[in-house]
Amino acid sequence: MSQHAAHATARDGKESCWVLMGPTAGGKTELSLELARRCPMEIVSVDSMQVYRGMDIGTAKPGLEARRQVPHHMIDVLEPEETFNVGEFCRMALEAIVGIRARGRRPLLVCGAPMYLKALLWGLLPTPGADPALRERLREQAARHGAGALHHRLAELDPAAARRIAGNDLKRIERALEVRYLTGLPISAQQGQFDGPARVEYVAVGLRWPRQALYERIERRVDGMMAAGLLEEVRGLEGRLGPQASQAVGYKELSAHLRGEMTLEEAVGLIKRNTRRLAKHQITWFRHFPGVEWLDMPALSDVQDRARQWERIAKALTIPRRSAIMGAVQWGGDLP
């Protein structure tokens, strides 16, 4: 099925997709399962790492029992050696959404990857594929002169993109330069695709935490993952993590430990630090989605009665709003 056809079919559905978004360790999985148990829906994971088989503990996948109770999509669809991109994710996820609708159920998108969600809801414009030779030259330049030199070059060729991309974000700098060199057009000119209405109708609820409370949850989650056998999971994947899977938080740091580059204590400390940074990045980008109903999680999570938790979220999701057709989405910015 073409991406255009999938978009059209999804948009023609009578009911919007429901979206549950929020930072890592914010409680999305538990609440999404509660929703899906009570409503005729199936879950679509919008996550860049849960797609990989064998990466279970470190990506906080829903357990097998939960997946037996509630159908999940976009989980365990690739081997960890395989490469993946946003376009492939959108194609597969849109086909899943169409299938869910055909079964008379509602798609519930559970999102921790804001860029994947943006592309899924708004669509992607065609861009050139990666050019390995060009990438290698750019990385050689970065190794010799630093990421700052590439960022300076990007500022000359595409000032708008340079303003949006941090000077040390080598991956995004490389991609922006690659698009500029291969097409002659700035990547910023193609990012207007996220302005205006979304192609897939949606209603979204976000889970909002005070930063310190979220960081404490992250600390506990990482400790829990280690106790559950994350180190053994990473050891079992040695030699199998491809260029994308190997960058996942938890796997990258413990792989370095297994290579003797740092102690286990240092690796765990880095996992916690990098997870906090990931959460900050997620929160920054989620703030720029239009029409999200934000729920304050400390109050919600303190509610012992799960029925009351579900009612609050369901009410937020069913309040009539036109989140999919609100004004232009502005990218970028930092947390205060």
NULUM-972798 format. One record per residue (C-alpha): residue number from 1; residue in three letters; x, y, z. Coordinates in nm, 4 decimals. Example, Ala and Ser with C-alpha at 12.3 -4.5 7.8 and 13.67 -1.06 7.14 Angstrom:
BEGIN
seq = 1; type = ALA; x = 1.2300; y = -0.4500; z = 0.7800
seq = 2; type = SER; x = 1.3670; y = -0.1060; z = 0.7140
//
This chain:
BEGIN
seq = 1; type = MET; x = 0.0000; y = 0.0000; z = 0.0000
seq = 2; type = SER; x = 0.1350; y = 0.3402; z = -0.0922
seq = 3; type = GLN; x = 0.1907; y = 0.6017; z = 0.1756
seq = 4; type = HIS; x = -0.0618; y = 0.8278; z = 0.0007
seq = 5; type = ALA; x = -0.3257; y = 0.5547; z = -0.0009
seq = 6; type = ALA; x = -0.2630; y = 0.4722; z = 0.3620
seq = 7; type = HIS; x = -0.2982; y = 0.8382; z = 0.4577
seq = 8; type = ALA; x = -0.6190; y = 0.8714; z = 0.2610
seq = 9; type = THR; x = -0.7718; y = 0.5598; z = 0.4140
seq = 10; type = ALA; x = -0.6754; y = 0.6626; z = 0.7650
seq = 11; type = ARG; x = -0.8110; y = 1.0123; z = 0.7185
seq = 12; type = ASP; x = -1.1407; y = 0.8801; z = 0.5812
seq = 13; type = GLY; x = -1.2035; y = 0.6857; z = 0.9026
seq = 14; type = LYS; x = -1.4981; y = 0.7980; z = 1.1145
seq = 15; type = GLU; x = -1.2951; y = 0.8273; z = 1.4340
seq = 16; type = SER; x = -0.9665; y = 0.9966; z = 1.5067
seq = 17; type = CYS; x = -0.6612; y = 0.8110; z = 1.6267
seq = 18; type = TRP; x = -0.6020; y = 0.8542; z = 1.9972
seq = 19; type = VAL; x = -0.2492; y = 0.9542; z = 2.0925
seq = 20; type = LEU; x = -0.0888; y = 0.9102; z = 2.4344
seq = 21; type = MET; x = 0.2440; y = 1.0923; z = 2.4540
seq = 22; type = GLY; x = 0.4967; y = 1.1702; z = 2.7211
seq = 23; type = PRO; x = 0.8581; y = 1.1279; z = 2.8291
seq = 24; type = THR; x = 1.0318; y = 0.8000; z = 2.8971
seq = 25; type = ALA; x = 0.9470; y = 0.6524; z = 3.2391
seq = 26; type = GLY; x = 0.6324; y = 0.8652; z = 3.2440
seq = 27; type = GLY; x = 0.3802; y = 0.5821; z = 3.2763
seq = 28; type = LYS; x = 0.2526; y = 0.5643; z = 2.9172
seq = 29; type = THR; x = 0.2618; y = 0.1861; z = 2.8868
seq = 30; type = GLU; x = 0.0585; y = 0.1118; z = 3.1975
seq = 31; type = LEU; x = -0.2074; y = 0.3705; z = 3.1169
seq = 32; type = SER; x = -0.2279; y = 0.2695; z = 2.7504
seq = 33; type = LEU; x = -0.2945; y = -0.0907; z = 2.8503
seq = 34; type = GLU; x = -0.5691; y = 0.0228; z = 3.0861
seq = 35; type = LEU; x = -0.7310; y = 0.2214; z = 2.8049
seq = 36; type = ALA; x = -0.7028; y = -0.0624; z = 2.5566
seq = 37; type = ARG; x = -0.8530; y = -0.3135; z = 2.8000
seq = 38; type = ARG; x = -1.1587; y = -0.0932; z = 2.8400
seq = 39; type = CYS; x = -1.2087; y = 0.0287; z = 2.4826
seq = 40; type = PRO; x = -1.2137; y = -0.1523; z = 2.1461
seq = 41; type = MET; x = -0.8685; y = -0.0449; z = 2.0341
seq = 42; type = GLU; x = -0.5251; y = -0.1706; z = 1.9375
seq = 43; type = ILE; x = -0.1938; y = -0.0108; z = 2.0287
seq = 44; type = VAL; x = 0.0603; y = 0.1218; z = 1.7803
seq = 45; type = SER; x = 0.4008; y = 0.1758; z = 1.9406
seq = 46; type = VAL; x = 0.5630; y = 0.4948; z = 1.8139
seq = 47; type = ASP; x = 0.9156; y = 0.4178; z = 1.9300
seq = 48; type = SER; x = 1.2400; y = 0.3954; z = 1.7377
seq = 49; type = MET; x = 1.3858; y = 0.1050; z = 1.9391
seq = 50; type = GLN; x = 1.0931; y = -0.1177; z = 2.0351
seq = 51; type = VAL; x = 1.0884; y = -0.2260; z = 1.6703
seq = 52; type = TYR; x = 1.3942; y = -0.4448; z = 1.7378
seq = 53; type = ARG; x = 1.3613; y = -0.8047; z = 1.8547
seq = 54; type = GLY; x = 1.5598; y = -0.9026; z = 2.1595
seq = 55; type = MET; x = 1.5821; y = -0.5467; z = 2.2930
seq = 56; type = ASP; x = 1.3167; y = -0.5941; z = 2.5557
seq = 57; type = ILE; x = 1.4305; y = -0.4811; z = 2.8992
seq = 58; type = GLY; x = 1.6180; y = -0.1693; z = 2.7917
seq = 59; type = THR; x = 1.3341; y = -0.0426; z = 2.5699
seq = 60; type = ALA; x = 1.0681; y = -0.1099; z = 2.8349
seq = 61; type = LYS; x = 0.8516; y = -0.3088; z = 2.5962
seq = 62; type = PRO; x = 0.5127; y = -0.4247; z = 2.7182
seq = 63; type = GLY; x = 0.5414; y = -0.7825; z = 2.8377
seq = 64; type = LEU; x = 0.4251; y = -1.0820; z = 2.6365
seq = 65; type = GLU; x = 0.1187; y = -1.1276; z = 2.8545
seq = 66; type = ALA; x = 0.0134; y = -0.7666; z = 2.7981
seq = 67; type = ARG; x = 0.0628; y = -0.8096; z = 2.4244
seq = 68; type = ARG; x = -0.1522; y = -1.1230; z = 2.4318
seq = 69; type = GLN; x = -0.4304; y = -0.9295; z = 2.6009
seq = 70; type = VAL; x = -0.4087; y = -0.6220; z = 2.3772
seq = 71; type = PRO; x = -0.2899; y = -0.6318; z = 2.0143
seq = 72; type = HIS; x = 0.0280; y = -0.4282; z = 1.9647
seq = 73; type = HIS; x = 0.1874; y = -0.3115; z = 1.6410
seq = 74; type = MET; x = 0.5388; y = -0.1899; z = 1.5519
seq = 75; type = ILE; x = 0.7022; y = -0.4028; z = 1.8199
seq = 76; type = ASP; x = 0.9538; y = -0.6768; z = 1.7286
seq = 77; type = VAL; x = 0.9347; y = -0.6152; z = 1.3546
seq = 78; type = LEU; x = 1.3116; y = -0.6077; z = 1.2863
seq = 79; type = GLU; x = 1.6289; y = -0.7862; z = 1.3845
seq = 80; type = PRO; x = 1.8756; y = -0.5651; z = 1.5754
seq = 81; type = GLU; x = 2.1249; y = -0.5873; z = 1.2881
seq = 82; type = GLU; x = 1.8824; y = -0.4201; z = 1.0468
seq = 83; type = THR; x = 1.8716; y = -0.0513; z = 0.9630
seq = 84; type = PHE; x = 1.5520; y = 0.1459; z = 0.9773
seq = 85; type = ASN; x = 1.4348; y = 0.4972; z = 0.8978
seq = 86; type = VAL; x = 1.1394; y = 0.7240; z = 0.9616
seq = 87; type = GLY; x = 0.9914; y = 0.6646; z = 0.6173
seq = 88; type = GLU; x = 0.9844; y = 0.2875; z = 0.6655
seq = 89; type = PHE; x = 0.8302; y = 0.3326; z = 1.0084
seq = 90; type = CYS; x = 0.5542; y = 0.5541; z = 0.8665
seq = 91; type = ARG; x = 0.4732; y = 0.3070; z = 0.5894
seq = 92; type = MET; x = 0.4413; y = 0.0150; z = 0.8308
seq = 93; type = ALA; x = 0.2579; y = 0.2090; z = 1.1012
seq = 94; type = LEU; x = 0.0063; y = 0.3544; z = 0.8562
seq = 95; type = GLU; x = -0.0692; y = 0.0080; z = 0.7225
seq = 96; type = ALA; x = -0.1255; y = -0.1034; z = 1.0817
seq = 97; type = ILE; x = -0.3641; y = 0.1901; z = 1.1400
seq = 98; type = VAL; x = -0.5625; y = 0.1021; z = 0.8271
seq = 99; type = GLY; x = -0.5875; y = -0.2607; z = 0.9420
seq = 100; type = ILE; x = -0.7035; y = -0.1602; z = 1.2895
seq = 101; type = ARG; x = -0.9765; y = 0.0589; z = 1.1416
seq = 102; type = ALA; x = -1.0836; y = -0.2209; z = 0.9064
seq = 103; type = ARG; x = -1.1398; y = -0.4409; z = 1.2122
seq = 104; type = GLY; x = -1.3712; y = -0.1755; z = 1.3570
seq = 105; type = ARG; x = -1.1285; y = -0.0734; z = 1.6299
seq = 106; type = ARG; x = -0.9564; y = 0.2524; z = 1.7191
seq = 107; type = PRO; x = -0.5772; y = 0.2992; z = 1.6875
seq = 108; type = LEU; x = -0.4079; y = 0.4150; z = 2.0086
seq = 109; type = LEU; x = -0.0659; y = 0.5610; z = 1.9276
seq = 110; type = VAL; x = 0.1656; y = 0.5395; z = 2.2293
seq = 111; type = CYS; x = 0.4518; y = 0.7737; z = 2.1618
seq = 112; type = GLY; x = 0.7929; y = 0.8374; z = 2.3087
seq = 113; type = ALA; x = 0.9518; y = 0.9345; z = 1.9736
seq = 114; type = PRO; x = 0.8190; y = 1.2774; z = 1.8736
seq = 115; type = MET; x = 0.9891; y = 1.2919; z = 1.5344
seq = 116; type = TYR; x = 0.8380; y = 0.9579; z = 1.4350
seq = 117; type = LEU; x = 0.4958; y = 1.0811; z = 1.5478
seq = 118; type = LYS; x = 0.5336; y = 1.4062; z = 1.3527
seq = 119; type = ALA; x = 0.6163; y = 1.2165; z = 1.0374
seq = 120; type = LEU; x = 0.3371; y = 0.9652; z = 1.0934
seq = 121; type = LEU; x = 0.0680; y = 1.2284; z = 1.1442
seq = 122; type = TRP; x = 0.1861; y = 1.4924; z = 0.8960
seq = 123; type = GLY; x = 0.3552; y = 1.2735; z = 0.6359
seq = 124; type = LEU; x = 0.7022; y = 1.2873; z = 0.4860
seq = 125; type = LEU; x = 0.8212; y = 1.4555; z = 0.1710
seq = 126; type = PRO; x = 1.0594; y = 1.2533; z = -0.0480
seq = 127; type = THR; x = 1.4243; y = 1.3022; z = 0.0454
seq = 128; type = PRO; x = 1.7361; y = 1.1376; z = -0.0918
seq = 129; type = GLY; x = 1.8627; y = 0.8205; z = 0.0664
seq = 130; type = ALA; x = 2.1891; y = 0.8071; z = 0.2528
seq = 131; type = ASP; x = 2.5060; y = 0.8311; z = 0.0468
seq = 132; type = PRO; x = 2.7671; y = 0.6139; z = 0.2242
seq = 133; type = ALA; x = 3.0644; y = 0.7750; z = 0.0491
seq = 134; type = LEU; x = 2.9463; y = 1.1269; z = 0.1317
seq = 135; type = ARG; x = 2.8710; y = 1.0283; z = 0.4899
seq = 136; type = GLU; x = 3.2202; y = 0.8870; z = 0.5254
seq = 137; type = ARG; x = 3.3765; y = 1.2104; z = 0.3985
seq = 138; type = LEU; x = 3.1672; y = 1.4162; z = 0.6393
seq = 139; type = ARG; x = 3.2651; y = 1.1948; z = 0.9309
seq = 140; type = GLU; x = 3.6310; y = 1.2203; z = 0.8378
seq = 141; type = GLN; x = 3.5976; y = 1.5978; z = 0.8419
seq = 142; type = ALA; x = 3.4256; y = 1.5842; z = 1.1789
seq = 143; type = ALA; x = 3.7019; y = 1.3607; z = 1.3163
seq = 144; type = ARG; x = 3.9701; y = 1.6013; z = 1.1958
seq = 145; type = HIS; x = 3.8049; y = 1.9341; z = 1.2702
seq = 146; type = GLY; x = 3.5181; y = 1.8590; z = 1.5084
seq = 147; type = ALA; x = 3.1404; y = 1.8715; z = 1.4738
seq = 148; type = GLY; x = 3.1555; y = 2.2481; z = 1.5129
seq = 149; type = ALA; x = 3.3284; y = 2.2823; z = 1.1779
seq = 150; type = LEU; x = 3.0518; y = 2.0910; z = 1.0032
seq = 151; type = HIS; x = 2.7929; y = 2.2985; z = 1.1841
seq = 152; type = HIS; x = 2.9666; y = 2.6150; z = 1.0629
seq = 153; type = ARG; x = 2.9517; y = 2.4832; z = 0.7076
seq = 154; type = LEU; x = 2.5831; y = 2.4050; z = 0.7512
seq = 155; type = ALA; x = 2.5242; y = 2.7596; z = 0.8744
seq = 156; type = GLU; x = 2.6686; y = 2.8852; z = 0.5461
seq = 157; type = LEU; x = 2.4588; y = 2.6527; z = 0.3296
seq = 158; type = ASP; x = 2.1350; y = 2.6335; z = 0.5295
seq = 159; type = PRO; x = 2.1168; y = 2.8924; z = 0.8101
seq = 160; type = ALA; x = 1.7624; y = 2.7940; z = 0.9067
seq = 161; type = ALA; x = 1.8626; y = 2.4311; z = 0.9627
seq = 162; type = ALA; x = 2.1754; y = 2.5344; z = 1.1527
seq = 163; type = ARG; x = 1.9638; y = 2.7377; z = 1.3917
seq = 164; type = ARG; x = 1.7490; y = 2.4346; z = 1.4640
seq = 165; type = ILE; x = 2.0298; y = 2.1800; z = 1.5012
seq = 166; type = ALA; x = 2.2636; y = 2.1853; z = 1.7999
seq = 167; type = GLY; x = 2.6302; y = 2.2313; z = 1.7198
seq = 168; type = ASN; x = 2.7191; y = 1.8900; z = 1.8661
seq = 169; type = ASP; x = 2.4343; y = 1.6951; z = 1.7040
seq = 170; type = LEU; x = 2.6577; y = 1.5311; z = 1.4464
seq = 171; type = LYS; x = 2.3957; y = 1.2911; z = 1.3116
seq = 172; type = ARG; x = 2.1486; y = 1.5656; z = 1.2206
seq = 173; type = ILE; x = 2.4250; y = 1.7936; z = 1.0898
seq = 174; type = GLU; x = 2.5463; y = 1.5168; z = 0.8584
seq = 175; type = ARG; x = 2.1953; y = 1.4550; z = 0.7287
seq = 176; type = ALA; x = 2.1285; y = 1.8237; z = 0.6641
seq = 177; type = LEU; x = 2.4554; y = 1.8592; z = 0.4734
seq = 178; type = GLU; x = 2.3887; y = 1.5384; z = 0.2849
seq = 179; type = VAL; x = 2.0492; y = 1.6635; z = 0.1635
seq = 180; type = ARG; x = 2.2002; y = 1.9977; z = 0.0648
seq = 181; type = TYR; x = 2.4858; y = 1.8398; z = -0.1320
seq = 182; type = LEU; x = 2.2722; y = 1.5738; z = -0.3013
seq = 183; type = THR; x = 1.9722; y = 1.7886; z = -0.3968
seq = 184; type = GLY; x = 2.1093; y = 2.1404; z = -0.4035
seq = 185; type = LEU; x = 1.8183; y = 2.2385; z = -0.1768
seq = 186; type = PRO; x = 1.8310; y = 2.3129; z = 0.1964
seq = 187; type = ILE; x = 1.6690; y = 2.0567; z = 0.4215
seq = 188; type = SER; x = 1.4878; y = 2.3436; z = 0.5946
seq = 189; type = ALA; x = 1.2925; y = 2.4054; z = 0.2745
seq = 190; type = GLN; x = 1.1481; y = 2.0544; z = 0.3065
seq = 191; type = GLN; x = 1.0534; y = 2.0863; z = 0.6708
seq = 192; type = GLY; x = 0.7535; y = 2.3036; z = 0.5983
seq = 193; type = GLN; x = 0.5710; y = 1.9758; z = 0.5575
seq = 194; type = PHE; x = 0.4921; y = 1.9964; z = 0.9289
seq = 195; type = ASP; x = 0.3097; y = 2.3271; z = 0.8928
seq = 196; type = GLY; x = -0.0666; y = 2.3264; z = 0.8654
seq = 197; type = PRO; x = -0.3098; y = 2.0409; z = 0.9185
seq = 198; type = ALA; x = -0.2072; y = 1.6847; z = 0.9912
seq = 199; type = ARG; x = -0.2942; y = 1.4207; z = 0.7345
seq = 200; type = VAL; x = -0.4078; y = 1.1711; z = 0.9958
seq = 201; type = GLU; x = -0.6830; y = 1.2928; z = 1.2281
seq = 202; type = TYR; x = -0.5883; y = 1.2568; z = 1.5933
seq = 203; type = VAL; x = -0.6766; y = 1.3568; z = 1.9474
seq = 204; type = ALA; x = -0.3848; y = 1.3627; z = 2.1902
seq = 205; type = VAL; x = -0.3275; y = 1.3474; z = 2.5634
seq = 206; type = GLY; x = 0.0142; y = 1.4147; z = 2.7134
seq = 207; type = LEU; x = 0.1474; y = 1.3027; z = 3.0498
seq = 208; type = ARG; x = 0.3253; y = 1.5864; z = 3.2295
seq = 209; type = TRP; x = 0.5630; y = 1.5443; z = 3.5234
seq = 210; type = PRO; x = 0.7589; y = 1.7868; z = 3.7416
seq = 211; type = ARG; x = 1.1173; y = 1.7392; z = 3.6365
seq = 212; type = GLN; x = 1.2507; y = 1.6152; z = 3.9694
seq = 213; type = ALA; x = 0.9714; y = 1.3607; z = 4.0073
seq = 214; type = LEU; x = 1.0371; y = 1.2337; z = 3.6538
seq = 215; type = TYR; x = 1.4110; y = 1.2085; z = 3.7197
seq = 216; type = GLU; x = 1.3434; y = 1.0041; z = 4.0317
seq = 217; type = ARG; x = 1.1267; y = 0.7680; z = 3.8255
seq = 218; type = ILE; x = 1.4085; y = 0.7386; z = 3.5720
seq = 219; type = GLU; x = 1.6553; y = 0.6470; z = 3.8474
seq = 220; type = ARG; x = 1.4212; y = 0.3748; z = 3.9738
seq = 221; type = ARG; x = 1.3494; y = 0.2479; z = 3.6241
seq = 222; type = VAL; x = 1.7182; y = 0.2098; z = 3.5357
seq = 223; type = ASP; x = 1.7866; y = 0.0321; z = 3.8647
seq = 224; type = GLY; x = 1.4904; y = -0.1955; z = 3.7923
seq = 225; type = MET; x = 1.6178; y = -0.2712; z = 3.4427
seq = 226; type = MET; x = 1.9576; y = -0.3676; z = 3.5793
seq = 227; type = ALA; x = 1.7953; y = -0.5924; z = 3.8388
seq = 228; type = ALA; x = 1.5818; y = -0.7488; z = 3.5635
seq = 229; type = GLY; x = 1.8918; y = -0.8505; z = 3.3652
seq = 230; type = LEU; x = 1.9653; y = -0.5669; z = 3.1238
seq = 231; type = LEU; x = 2.3392; y = -0.6396; z = 3.1325
seq = 232; type = GLU; x = 2.2760; y = -1.0020; z = 3.0370
seq = 233; type = GLU; x = 2.0414; y = -0.8908; z = 2.7603
seq = 234; type = VAL; x = 2.3088; y = -0.6637; z = 2.6145
seq = 235; type = ARG; x = 2.5724; y = -0.9363; z = 2.6492
seq = 236; type = GLY; x = 2.3459; y = -1.1723; z = 2.4553
seq = 237; type = LEU; x = 2.3217; y = -0.9175; z = 2.1741
seq = 238; type = GLU; x = 2.6982; y = -0.8663; z = 2.1360
seq = 239; type = GLY; x = 2.7904; y = -0.8477; z = 1.7695
seq = 240; type = ARG; x = 2.4253; y = -0.8168; z = 1.6639
seq = 241; type = LEU; x = 2.3496; y = -0.4498; z = 1.7303
seq = 242; type = GLY; x = 2.3420; y = -0.2577; z = 1.4035
seq = 243; type = PRO; x = 2.4300; y = 0.1103; z = 1.3604
seq = 244; type = GLN; x = 2.0929; y = 0.2280; z = 1.4914
seq = 245; type = ALA; x = 2.0178; y = -0.0289; z = 1.7597
seq = 246; type = SER; x = 2.3660; y = 0.0167; z = 1.9059
seq = 247; type = GLN; x = 2.2848; y = 0.3815; z = 1.9858
seq = 248; type = ALA; x = 1.9885; y = 0.2979; z = 2.2105
seq = 249; type = VAL; x = 2.0261; y = 0.4285; z = 2.5642
seq = 250; type = GLY; x = 2.1275; y = 0.1430; z = 2.7906
seq = 251; type = TYR; x = 2.2673; y = -0.0711; z = 2.5117
seq = 252; type = LYS; x = 2.5328; y = 0.1798; z = 2.4060
seq = 253; type = GLU; x = 2.6656; y = 0.2315; z = 2.7587
seq = 254; type = LEU; x = 2.6622; y = -0.1340; z = 2.8624
seq = 255; type = SER; x = 2.8261; y = -0.2366; z = 2.5347
seq = 256; type = ALA; x = 3.1069; y = 0.0041; z = 2.6182
seq = 257; type = HIS; x = 3.1347; y = -0.1565; z = 2.9619
seq = 258; type = LEU; x = 3.1548; y = -0.5032; z = 2.8087
seq = 259; type = ARG; x = 3.4379; y = -0.3796; z = 2.5843
seq = 260; type = GLY; x = 3.6248; y = -0.2728; z = 2.8966
seq = 261; type = GLU; x = 3.5899; y = 0.0999; z = 2.8299
seq = 262; type = MET; x = 3.4246; y = 0.1804; z = 3.1645
seq = 263; type = THR; x = 3.3164; y = 0.0193; z = 3.4884
seq = 264; type = LEU; x = 2.9645; y = -0.1098; z = 3.5378
seq = 265; type = GLU; x = 2.8986; y = 0.1678; z = 3.7878
seq = 266; type = GLU; x = 3.0089; y = 0.4277; z = 3.5333
seq = 267; type = ALA; x = 2.7912; y = 0.2706; z = 3.2648
seq = 268; type = VAL; x = 2.4818; y = 0.2726; z = 3.4858
seq = 269; type = GLY; x = 2.5480; y = 0.6354; z = 3.5777
seq = 270; type = LEU; x = 2.5684; y = 0.7241; z = 3.2088
seq = 271; type = ILE; x = 2.2449; y = 0.5391; z = 3.1359
seq = 272; type = LYS; x = 2.0674; y = 0.7480; z = 3.3985
seq = 273; type = ARG; x = 2.2204; y = 1.0705; z = 3.2706
seq = 274; type = ASN; x = 2.1434; y = 0.9926; z = 2.9073
seq = 275; type = THR; x = 1.7886; y = 0.8866; z = 2.9919
seq = 276; type = ARG; x = 1.7345; y = 1.2203; z = 3.1650
seq = 277; type = ARG; x = 1.8658; y = 1.3951; z = 2.8545
seq = 278; type = LEU; x = 1.6341; y = 1.1871; z = 2.6373
seq = 279; type = ALA; x = 1.3384; y = 1.2836; z = 2.8545
seq = 280; type = LYS; x = 1.4289; y = 1.6516; z = 2.8271
seq = 281; type = HIS; x = 1.4517; y = 1.6206; z = 2.4495
seq = 282; type = GLN; x = 1.1142; y = 1.4460; z = 2.4322
seq = 283; type = ILE; x = 0.9432; y = 1.7072; z = 2.6482
seq = 284; type = THR; x = 1.0885; y = 1.9893; z = 2.4384
seq = 285; type = TRP; x = 0.9493; y = 1.8484; z = 2.1156
seq = 286; type = PHE; x = 0.6154; y = 1.7306; z = 2.2555
seq = 287; type = ARG; x = 0.5433; y = 2.0866; z = 2.3642
seq = 288; type = HIS; x = 0.5175; y = 2.1859; z = 1.9982
seq = 289; type = PHE; x = 0.2383; y = 1.9451; z = 1.9058
seq = 290; type = PRO; x = -0.0889; y = 2.1359; z = 1.8639
seq = 291; type = GLY; x = -0.4024; y = 2.0616; z = 2.0606
seq = 292; type = VAL; x = -0.2579; y = 1.8264; z = 2.3230
seq = 293; type = GLU; x = -0.4527; y = 1.7961; z = 2.6484
seq = 294; type = TRP; x = -0.1822; y = 1.7792; z = 2.9147
seq = 295; type = LEU; x = -0.2527; y = 1.5856; z = 3.2333
seq = 296; type = ASP; x = -0.0491; y = 1.6442; z = 3.5491
seq = 297; type = MET; x = 0.0772; y = 1.3006; z = 3.6391
seq = 298; type = PRO; x = 0.1615; y = 1.3295; z = 4.0075
seq = 299; type = ALA; x = -0.2050; y = 1.3910; z = 4.0819
seq = 300; type = LEU; x = -0.3185; y = 1.1275; z = 3.8349
seq = 301; type = SER; x = -0.0670; y = 0.8648; z = 3.9457
seq = 302; type = ASP; x = -0.1646; y = 0.9148; z = 4.3105
seq = 303; type = VAL; x = -0.5189; y = 0.8074; z = 4.2317
seq = 304; type = GLN; x = -0.5443; y = 0.4512; z = 4.3617
seq = 305; type = ASP; x = -0.8676; y = 0.3706; z = 4.1821
seq = 306; type = ARG; x = -0.7706; y = 0.2698; z = 3.8274
seq = 307; type = ALA; x = -1.1243; y = 0.3351; z = 3.7095
seq = 308; type = ARG; x = -1.0842; y = 0.7015; z = 3.8054
seq = 309; type = GLN; x = -0.7479; y = 0.7169; z = 3.6249
seq = 310; type = TRP; x = -0.9046; y = 0.5765; z = 3.3114
seq = 311; type = GLU; x = -1.2031; y = 0.8104; z = 3.3321
seq = 312; type = ARG; x = -0.9798; y = 1.1178; z = 3.3468
seq = 313; type = ILE; x = -0.7799; y = 1.0118; z = 3.0436
seq = 314; type = ALA; x = -1.0834; y = 0.8960; z = 2.8466
seq = 315; type = LYS; x = -1.2601; y = 1.2238; z = 2.9195
seq = 316; type = ALA; x = -0.9587; y = 1.4195; z = 2.7945
seq = 317; type = LEU; x = -0.9463; y = 1.2121; z = 2.4769
seq = 318; type = THR; x = -1.3165; y = 1.2501; z = 2.4014
seq = 319; type = ILE; x = -1.3480; y = 1.6258; z = 2.4608
seq = 320; type = PRO; x = -1.4324; y = 1.7685; z = 2.1161
seq = 321; type = ARG; x = -1.1201; y = 1.9376; z = 1.9861
seq = 322; type = ARG; x = -0.9788; y = 1.9979; z = 1.6428
seq = 323; type = SER; x = -0.6200; y = 1.9128; z = 1.7320
seq = 324; type = ALA; x = -0.5412; y = 1.7865; z = 1.3836
seq = 325; type = ILE; x = -0.6292; y = 2.1108; z = 1.2091
seq = 326; type = MET; x = -0.4815; y = 2.3716; z = 1.4386
seq = 327; type = GLY; x = -0.2206; y = 2.6175; z = 1.3231
seq = 328; type = ALA; x = 0.1344; y = 2.5686; z = 1.2087
seq = 329; type = VAL; x = 0.3659; y = 2.3584; z = 1.4222
seq = 330; type = GLN; x = 0.6824; y = 2.5344; z = 1.5291
seq = 331; type = TRP; x = 0.9887; y = 2.3176; z = 1.5827
seq = 332; type = GLY; x = 1.2783; y = 2.3734; z = 1.8196
seq = 333; type = GLY; x = 1.3263; y = 2.5491; z = 2.1509
seq = 334; type = ASP; x = 1.4546; y = 2.4492; z = 2.4913
seq = 335; type = LEU; x = 1.2978; y = 2.3814; z = 2.8263
seq = 336; type = PRO; x = 1.2949; y = 2.6753; z = 3.0641
//
